[in-house]
Amino acid sequence: MHINWSKPVTLALEGPDQWVVIHTTQAAAWALIEDWPIEDGPALNKACAVCADVMSGKRNREEARQAFIDAAIEAGIPIKD
């Protein structure tokens, strides 16, 4: 099930000024696995775990949104507010 977050996250995931909008936990998980510029880090690992928990119904989707933002900050990815 693809349920939108309360507010999407817009970040320069593919390079400077190449903005991507992430609306769902599923899209965030895909970005973390396929497109992330670092391969390891505490916030990245937590975000992957939280996304998995949300998709299995164990956590709130807004927890995934915040974990995704924390992982982007850890990786140095610019975020638009």
Backbone as a ProteinNet text record, in pm:
[ID]
protein_1_A
[PRIMARY]
MHINWSKPVTLALEGPDQWVVIHTTQAAAWALIEDWPIEDGPALNKACAVCADVMSGKRNREEARQAFIDAAIEAGIPIKD
[TERTIARY]
83.7	0	88.8	61.8	139.7	59.6	78.1	7.7	103.8	60.5	145.7	174.1	294.7	330.5	250.7	246	173.9	234.8	365.3	436.6	548.9	559.3	667.8	803.4	907.9	1045.3	1107.1	1157.6	1223	1371.6	1450.7	1593.9	1669.9	1794.9	1881.8	1954.6	1880.4	1933.1	2024.4	1996.2	2071.7	2181.4	2203.2	2307.7	2258.9	2349.7	2312.2	2198.3	2099.5	1985	1906.3	1921.3	1840.3	1746.7	1636.7	1546.2	1453.1	1438	1349.1	1250.4	1124.2	1022.4	982	996.9	960.8	831.7	729.1	596.6	560.2	624.2	580.7	698.9	667.1	768.6	830.1	749	800.6	901.9	871.6	964.8	1092.3	1078.7	1195.9	1284.1	1222.9	1299.9	1374.7	1308.9	1372.8	1492.8	1474.5	1583.5	1700.2	1669.5	1774.9	1855.7	1789.2	1855.5	1927.6	1863.1	1915.4	1997.3	1963	2018.2	2103.3	2118	2184.9	2333.7	2391.7	2533.3	2630.9	2582.6	2669	2610.3	2694.5	2648	2625.4	2671.4	2655.7	2656	2586.2	2580.3	2466.6	2476.8	2372.4	2233.5	2224.6	2093.6	2039.5	2127.2	2085.3	2031.6	2104	2060.9	1928	1912.9	1787.5	1672.9	1696.7	1591.4	1545.2	1637.3	1599.7	1514.1	1553.9	1478.7	1340.8	1333.1	1204	1112.1	1163.9	1082.1	1026.3	1109.6	1063.4	954	972.1	870.7	739.1	746.8	625	552.7	626.5	563.3	502.2	550.9	490.7	387.5	357.6	252.2	293.4	422.2	469.6	495.4	506.1	535.1	451.6	451.4	378.3	458.6	391	462.9	538.5	494	565.4	701.2	714	844.4	942.4	892.9	977.3	1020.5	928.5	961.8	1075.9	1065	1169.5	1301.1	1295.9	1417.9	1483.4	1402.1	1453.1	1524.9	1465.1	1528.1	1659.7	1661.3	1784.1	1894.2	1856.8	1954.9	2007.5	1920.9	1965.2	2064.5	2034.6	2127.1	2261.4	2258.1	2380.9	2463.9	2396.4	2464.8	2502.7	2462.6	2495.6	2412.3	2293.6	2206.1	2123.3	2127.3	2046.5	1896.5	1825.6	1681.5	1615.8	1506.5	1425.1	1314.7	1284.8	1174.3	1049
-117.2	0	124.3	216.5	338.6	455.9	484.3	594.3	712.4	828	946.7	991.5	1046.4	1109.9	1238.4	1292.7	1418.7	1531.6	1525.4	1625	1553.1	1569.2	1503.9	1562.3	1488.1	1533.7	1557.5	1679.1	1715.2	1726.3	1646.6	1647.2	1631.6	1677.7	1671.1	1537.2	1432.5	1297	1259.1	1310.7	1270.5	1368.5	1470.5	1568.4	1707.8	1804.4	1942.8	1991.1	2050	2105.4	2003.4	1876.3	1772.2	1717.7	1787.1	1761.5	1644	1561.9	1446.8	1463.8	1432.1	1442.2	1300.9	1274.2	1144.9	1164.1	1087.1	1101.4	987.6	870.1	751.4	677.2	592.1	507.8	413.5	361.5	271	341.3	463.8	540.5	571.9	600.9	628.2	504.6	390.7	266.4	237.9	257	235.2	329.6	456.4	553.5	515.7	473.7	435.5	317.2	224.3	101.9	124.5	196	206.1	331.9	443.4	571.1	644	587.4	659.8	673.9	792.1	814.2	748.3	704.1	630.4	490.9	397.3	259.8	217.3	297.9	259.6	384.2	375.7	484.5	457.7	505.1	477.9	526.6	647.1	700	625.2	588.7	510.7	375.8	308.1	176.9	186.7	291.1	310.4	337.2	422.5	454.5	330.2	245.6	120.7	33.1	22.6	-59.1	-0.6	130.7	195.2	178.6	196.6	179	35.9	-61.1	-200.5	-220.7	-162.3	-173.7	-107.6	7.4	75.9	-9.9	-66.2	-146.2	-274.6	-320.4	-439.5	-403.7	-274.9	-230.9	-214.9	-214.3	-205.8	-63.7	30	169.2	263.8	389.3	495.7	547.3	577.5	624.2	753.9	836.8	961.9	934.4	821.2	782.6	753.7	694.3	667.7	798.2	893.4	1023.4	1088.7	1090.9	1154.5	1078.5	947.6	866.9	890.4	906.3	934.6	1069.5	1169.8	1302.1	1293.3	1221.1	1205	1138	1039.5	971	1065.9	1150.8	1247.9	1347.6	1391.2	1483.4	1414.6	1291.2	1214.5	1204.5	1183.7	1165.6	1297	1410.5	1540.1	1576	1517.7	1544.5	1668.8	1769.5	1890	1859.9	1922.6	1905.5	2041.8	2048.6	2170.9	2160	2270.7	2267.8	2321.9
0	0	0	-90.2	-103.3	-46.6	81.4	146	156.4	108.1	110.5	252.9	270.7	396.1	409.9	530.9	552.5	470.6	449.4	369.3	295.2	163.9	90.3	127.8	97	119	-18	-39.4	-165.5	-139.4	-211.3	-188.2	-319.2	-318.6	-436.9	-436	-462.7	-452.1	-568.1	-685.1	-803.8	-841.1	-758.1	-784.1	-752.8	-757.4	-727.2	-818.1	-756.9	-828.5	-911	-879.8	-942.5	-834.7	-816	-704	-732.3	-630.1	-633.7	-519.4	-543.4	-439.9	-396.7	-268.2	-211.1	-131.4	-167.8	-106.5	-11.6	-28.3	45.6	107	202.1	264.7	161.5	71.6	-31	-120.9	-160	-243.4	-166.4	-38.3	45.3	56	79.5	91	-39.1	-150.7	-280.8	-297.8	-262.5	-274.2	-183.8	-61.1	33	-18.6	-82.2	-129.9	-262.6	-354.2	-490.4	-520	-458.5	-502.6	-399.1	-281.7	-172.7	-198.6	-171.2	-201.4	-103.4	11.2	104	123.3	162.9	176.8	320.4	415	554.3	641.3	750.6	847.1	943.4	1066.3	1165.4	1123.2	1068.4	1028.7	906.5	813.9	697.2	741.4	827.4	876	949.8	1031.6	1104.4	1007.5	908	811.9	736.6	697.5	628.9	720.6	846.5	942.3	968.8	984.6	1010.4	889.5	769.5	649.1	642.7	672.7	673.1	777.6	895.3	1000.7	959.6	894.6	849.6	746.4	652.8	547.6	602.3	717.5	778.1	884.8	898.6	988.6	1134.1	1161.8	1299.8	1348.1	1255.6	1291.2	1206.8	1247.8	1180.9	1061.9	951	830.6	852.8	946.6	974.8	1041.3	1109.1	1163.4	1050.2	943	826.1	760.9	752.7	693.7	771.1	903.6	984.4	974.7	976.1	963.5	827.2	723.5	589.1	586.2	648.6	657.4	732.9	844	922.8	839.9	760.5	674.9	566.3	512.9	411.4	472.6	593	661.7	684.2	730.7	752.8	625	511	382.6	317.3	376.6	319.1	197	186.2	72.9	102	14.9	37	35.4	128.3	139.5	126.5	47.6	38.8	141.7	207.2	303.1	238.7
[MASK]
+++++++++++++++++++++++++++++++++++++++++++++++++++++++++++++++++++++++++++++++++

